[in-house]
Every structure is written in C-alpha cells, then in structure tokens.
Amino acid sequence: MKTKKTLLVSLVLILSQQFSTAQDRVFTQTYQSNVIPSGVKEFEYWSTLRSGRKNYYNALDQRVEFEVGLGQKIQTAFYLNVNTESAGTLDGIEQSSSIGFSNEWKFKLTDPVANKFGTALYAEIGFNGREIELEGKFILDKKVGNNILAFNGSAEYEIKYDVADGKTITETETPFELNFAYLHLINSHFGIGLEARNHNEVAEGAGWENSVWYAGPSFHFGSESWLINLNIQPQLFNARKESGSTETLELSAHEKVEARLIVSFDF
C-alpha cells in the first residue's frame, strides 16, 4: 500500500513538472504560478497594440525578455521595453517614444496540479528615464483536466518626474488591477479561452479616478519549447464614472481596444 502511494505521489509530481515546462504561460495578460525549470532559459517577444481614445490615438508597446529558471520555485527575467505613441492634437498628430528596462522575479508557493491551487508571488521594477514603476502581484491558478483557470491581483507604485519653472517635480500614482482568465486545451498544442481585466487608476490628489473593464478571447499555440499567445480585449465599460458623466467608456486615459501577442522560445 505504501509503495502504491509513493508511486502515485511520484506520478503527480512528474505530471506537475511536465505541466510546468509545457504550459508555463498560456495567457497574455494573466500570469500563472508555474516557473520554468532551473537552468532553462527563455526568450520572449511581446507586442501590444492599444488603439482608440477620444481623439486619434495608437500606441505600440514592445518588450524583449530574457528569462531564466533559478531553482524549483524561482525565476527571474530582464526586459528591454520600447513604446511608441501617436496622438491627435489641435495641431495634428504628435508622436513620442521611450525606451526602458525592467526586472521581474516570480516565487512559486504551491503547484496547480499537485496542490489544491497553484499560488505565486511576483515583483517587478521598471525605469524609462522619467518614470519608475514598482509592481507586486499575487497569482492564483488551477488546472482541472484540460481546463486552466487563473486570477491575478496586482498593485503598482509609480513615480513620474517632470520639470516646471526650472524645478523638478514628481507625481505619484498607485493603480491596481484584477485579472481573470480561462483556457480550454483542445489538444496538447492548442487552446482557446477568455481573459478579463479590471484596471483602476488612483492618482495623487485626485483619488480613485476610474475602474475600467476589458474582456476578450485568448488563443494559445505551443509545445515543450515554444509558444504563441494572442489576446484581443475591447473595452466594455467604466464602473467608476465622474459625477454627471453619461459615457459608458473611459477614453481619456484608456483605449477602446488592446491586443497583445507573445512569442516565446526555450533554449
């Protein structure tokens, strides 16, 4: 009896490790608790298109990531971030761009197959010359058969620098976000699902300004060594409007639609 129990535990752990390697990431907006195995290195390319505000607006956020597994329950990653924006003004269309750097750490606490739920903690620091961002995230996920469910709760602390009348001034923001995701694996290489996101802006002096909901389909293609994830999220509504506002969408600081593509390779 003891031998059978030992074999069962070993089988669960083996399946858990396979899931960790093959399905490290099946979503684009929502993180999962698994980490890549120790010594495995991963290259990721992100491309996020954000489009549509009150006036003409298009933005492209691109990230190049190098990720490495450091142990059974920890991984780190380094990002090069490039952002370009085109926004309509009274004088025409203005374009701007920025380059930044980020470093993330993910600490796995429990496993989504071997335990009741998978859990992890995530931390990231980013800098682009005029802005510093600190982000913390709690990750919860579960794999049930061919179905994967995940939830993230995250908060940021942003410090933005500017110059006025020859003096450097700073502004702080503390946005927070909730992410919900579901994916059904059609087979070992393809899955389809849904991701929803609730983004909340909290600015110094202005308080809680908005609570914007997005949701849309997600697609996952992958194998043991590569993956392609795609998600398209139109804005659904703003749950926290200004007093007297009748507008359903928040289009001052948020876009009508956001689409993200992630391509990843292990080596």
C-alpha positions in Angstrom: 0.0 0.0 0.0 2.8 2.3 0.9 4.6 1.5 -2.4 1.4 2.4 -4.4 1.0 5.7 -2.5 4.7 6.6 -3.2 4.2 5.7 -6.9 1.0 7.9 -7.1 2.8 10.9 -5.5 5.7 10.5 -7.9 3.4 10.4 -10.9 1.6 13.6 -9.7 5.0 15.3 -9.3 6.1 14.2 -12.8 2.9 15.4 -14.4 3.3 18.7 -12.5 6.8 19.1 -13.9 5.5 18.4 -17.4 2.8 21.0 -17.0 5.3 23.5 -15.7 7.5 23.0 -18.7 4.9 22.8 -21.5 2.3 25.2 -20.1 4.4 27.8 -18.3 2.3 30.5 -19.9 -0.9 30.1 -21.9 -2.3 33.6 -21.3 -1.1 37.1 -22.4 -2.5 39.4 -19.7 -2.7 36.9 -16.8 0.2 35.2 -15.1 0.3 31.6 -13.9 2.1 30.2 -10.8 4.5 27.8 -12.5 8.1 28.7 -13.1 10.5 27.4 -15.7 12.9 24.6 -14.5 16.3 25.5 -13.1 18.8 26.3 -15.8 16.2 26.7 -18.6 16.5 30.0 -20.5 13.6 31.6 -22.4 13.4 34.4 -25.0 10.1 36.2 -25.3 8.9 38.9 -27.6 5.8 40.9 -26.7 3.9 43.3 -28.9 0.9 45.2 -27.6 -1.3 47.4 -29.7 -3.5 50.0 -28.0 -5.9 51.9 -30.1 -8.8 54.4 -29.9 -9.3 57.3 -27.5 -11.5 60.5 -27.7 -9.1 61.8 -30.3 -6.9 59.8 -32.7 -4.7 57.5 -30.8 -2.5 54.5 -31.5 0.3 53.1 -29.4 2.6 50.1 -29.7 4.4 48.6 -26.7 7.2 46.1 -27.4 9.1 44.1 -24.9 12.1 41.8 -25.4 12.5 39.4 -22.5 15.3 37.1 -21.3 14.0 34.7 -18.6 15.9 32.1 -16.6 14.9 29.5 -14.1 17.0 29.7 -10.9 15.6 26.8 -8.9 12.5 24.7 -8.4 10.4 27.6 -7.2 12.1 30.8 -8.5 12.7 32.5 -11.8 13.8 36.0 -12.9 13.6 38.0 -16.2 15.0 41.1 -17.7 13.1 43.2 -20.2 14.0 45.9 -22.8 10.9 48.0 -23.3 10.2 50.2 -26.3 7.0 52.3 -26.5 5.8 54.5 -29.4 2.6 56.7 -29.4 0.7 58.7 -31.9 -1.9 61.1 -30.5 -4.2 63.6 -32.2 -3.9 67.2 -31.0 -5.2 70.6 -32.2 -2.0 71.0 -34.3 -2.2 67.5 -35.9 -0.7 64.2 -34.8 2.1 64.1 -32.3 4.4 61.2 -32.0 6.5 60.2 -29.0 8.7 57.2 -27.9 10.5 55.9 -24.9 12.9 53.1 -24.0 13.0 51.4 -20.6 14.3 48.5 -18.6 12.5 46.1 -16.3 13.5 43.2 -13.9 10.9 40.7 -12.6 11.0 37.9 -10.0 8.5 35.2 -9.6 8.3 32.9 -6.5 6.2 29.8 -6.7 4.5 28.8 -3.5 2.2 25.9 -4.4 1.5 23.8 -7.6 -1.7 24.0 -9.6 -1.6 20.2 -10.2 -0.1 18.6 -7.1 -1.9 21.1 -4.7 -5.5 22.3 -4.5 -4.4 25.6 -6.1 -1.2 27.0 -7.6 0.0 30.2 -5.9 2.9 32.5 -6.5 4.2 36.0 -5.7 5.6 38.3 -8.4 7.6 41.5 -8.2 8.8 43.9 -10.9 10.8 47.1 -11.1 10.9 49.3 -14.2 12.6 52.5 -15.3 12.4 54.5 -18.5 14.2 57.8 -17.7 11.3 59.8 -16.4 9.3 57.2 -14.6 10.0 54.5 -12.0 7.4 51.7 -11.5 7.2 49.1 -8.7 4.7 46.3 -9.1 3.6 43.5 -6.8 1.3 40.7 -7.9 -0.5 37.7 -6.2 -1.1 34.8 -8.6 -3.7 32.0 -8.2 -4.4 29.3 -10.7 -5.7 25.8 -11.1 -5.6 23.1 -13.8 -8.6 20.7 -13.9 -8.3 18.2 -16.8 -7.9 20.3 -19.9 -9.1 23.5 -18.3 -6.8 26.2 -16.8 -8.1 29.0 -14.6 -6.1 31.9 -13.3 -6.5 35.0 -11.2 -4.1 37.9 -10.6 -4.4 40.8 -8.1 -1.7 43.4 -8.6 -0.8 46.9 -7.4 1.8 49.4 -8.6 3.6 52.4 -7.2 4.6 54.9 -10.0 6.8 57.9 -9.6 6.8 60.3 -12.6 9.2 63.2 -13.0 8.7 66.5 -14.8 10.1 70.0 -14.9 8.1 73.2 -14.3 9.6 76.7 -14.0 13.1 75.2 -13.9 12.2 72.9 -10.9 11.9 69.1 -10.9 8.5 67.9 -9.7 7.2 64.5 -9.0 3.8 62.9 -9.3 2.8 59.5 -7.8 0.1 57.1 -8.9 -1.0 53.8 -7.3 -3.0 51.9 -9.9 -4.3 48.4 -9.2 -5.6 45.7 -11.4 -7.6 42.4 -11.3 -7.1 39.8 -14.0 -9.3 36.7 -14.7 -8.6 34.0 -17.2 -9.9 30.7 -18.5 -8.5 28.5 -21.2 -9.6 25.1 -22.6 -6.8 23.0 -24.2 -8.3 21.4 -27.3 -5.1 19.3 -27.5 -1.5 19.5 -26.3 -0.7 22.2 -28.8 -3.8 24.5 -29.0 -6.2 26.1 -26.5 -8.9 28.8 -26.6 -10.3 30.9 -23.8 -11.2 34.2 -22.4 -9.4 36.9 -20.4 -10.9 39.8 -18.4 -9.1 42.7 -16.9 -10.2 45.5 -14.5 -7.8 48.4 -14.4 -8.1 51.1 -11.8 -6.3 54.5 -11.8 -5.6 56.1 -8.4 -3.6 59.4 -8.7 -2.1 61.6 -6.0 -4.6 64.3 -5.1 -7.3 63.1 -7.4 -8.1 59.8 -5.7 -9.7 56.8 -7.4 -10.4 58.1 -10.9 -11.9 55.2 -12.8 -12.4 51.4 -12.9 -12.2 50.2 -16.5 -13.2 46.7 -17.6 -11.8 44.8 -20.6 -12.5 41.3 -21.9 -11.9 39.2 -25.0 -10.8 35.9 -26.5 -7.4 34.3 -26.0 -5.6 31.8 -28.1 -2.6 29.6 -27.2 -0.4 27.6 -29.5 2.6 25.8 -28.1 4.9 22.8 -27.4 7.6 21.9 -24.9 10.0 24.6 -26.3 7.9 27.4 -27.9 4.6 29.1 -27.6 2.5 31.8 -29.3 -0.3 33.5 -27.2 -2.8 36.1 -28.6 -5.4 38.1 -26.8 -7.8 40.8 -28.0 -9.6 42.9 -25.4 -12.2 45.6 -26.3 -13.1 48.0 -23.5 -16.5 47.1 -22.1 -17.4 49.8 -19.6 -16.1 52.1 -16.9 -17.5 51.1 -13.5 -16.4 54.4 -11.8 -17.6 57.4 -13.7 -17.2 61.1 -12.9 -20.2 62.7 -11.4 -22.8 63.5 -14.1 -21.0 61.6 -16.8 -23.2 59.5 -19.2 -20.3 58.0 -21.2 -20.0 54.2 -21.0 -16.4 54.0 -21.9 -13.4 55.8 -20.4 -11.4 57.2 -23.4 -9.3 59.9 -21.8 -6.6 57.5 -20.5 -7.8 54.2 -21.7 -8.1 52.7 -25.2 -11.1 51.2 -27.0 -9.2 48.0 -27.7 -6.0 46.4 -26.7 -4.4 43.4 -28.5 -1.3 41.5 -27.3 0.9 38.9 -29.0 3.6 36.9 -27.1 6.1 34.6 -28.9 8.4 32.6 -26.7 11.3 30.1 -27.2 13.2 27.9 -24.7 16.9 27.3 -25.2 
